[in-house]
Amino acid sequence: MPILTTTFLVGFSMTRHYLMCRPEYFSVEYAINPWMDPDAGADREVAIRQWEGLKSAYEALGHRVSLIDPVEGLPDMVFAANGALVVGGRVYGARFTHPERAAEGPAYLDWFVRNGYDPVHAAAFTNEGEGDFLTLDHLVLAGTGFRTDVVAHGEAQEFLGRPVVSLRLVDPRFYHLDTALFPLNGHNVAYFPGAFSKGSQEVLRNLFPDAVVADEDDATVLGLNAVSDGTHVVINSEAAGLQLELKRRGFEVVPVELSELRKSGGGPKCCTLEIRE
């Protein structure tokens, strides 16, 4: 039976399949979002330990983790979520905005081809995978405004055969959709309204009247860059208020520490590409 709280329904947790990339070459060498400061840099060894903690958390929950080999010269390849969107075994490849990350798209697409996924689609339009595409049971939420071209939303819909709902991001701190919103389960989300245009806020209110609405304090520690399996939510440890609300809703919270990777604007979700067979 699903877990019931007084007024909220928490979904079944299912074994998930995640693709991750060890941060073997992680560093902050350039600035392509407001979180990045090359002068301050980052500690790669700490980043690796924190990433290993995230991987272990998934495995402890019973999830399957596959690994893609990191590529020297691609310090942001650890952020696997940006590498593709996979729904029903169909792989929609990424096409990155910034030249510093351009080679990641073919590297991730090649992994899926070599591992027997079919069909695999090399995108014609700029998109950054699950960074800007988040999948629920019957639709895909898609971000635009900073990275992904809105035309890619239509391309993804045609390839996946799944309705795609466009949402406009307006705050550069939340440059990807997955920094401002995450699916709680197949039918509900948590999000920070201030990251979105007024029209997109209204869309979210209409689609998800029972959503968890996060405040700016939790959003600015990337608390919404979280991963939920429907029962457990793996979340940045600093997002204290959001964790309390999730517990109140009946979710089991799994805090992780990813402070070094956050120096490039990434959290648990950024490091995690879900492979939906």
PEJOUR-V368240 format. One record per helix or strand of 2 or more residues. SS is the DSSP state (A for helix, B for strand). FROM is the first residue (numbers start at 0). TO is the last residue. If there is no record, write none. Layout:
ss = (SS & SS)
from = (FROM & FROM)
to = (TO & TO)
This chain:
ss = (B & B & B & A & B & A & B & B & A & B & A & B & B & A & B & A & A & B & B & A & A & B & A & B & B & A & B & A & B)
from = (2 & 8 & 16 & 43 & 63 & 79 & 83 & 89 & 98 & 119 & 128 & 132 & 138 & 149 & 162 & 171 & 176 & 180 & 188 & 192 & 197 & 211 & 215 & 226 & 231 & 239 & 251 & 260 & 272)
to = (3 & 9 & 19 & 59 & 66 & 82 & 86 & 92 & 113 & 120 & 130 & 134 & 143 & 159 & 168 & 173 & 178 & 182 & 190 & 194 & 206 & 212 & 218 & 227 & 235 & 247 & 255 & 263 & 274)
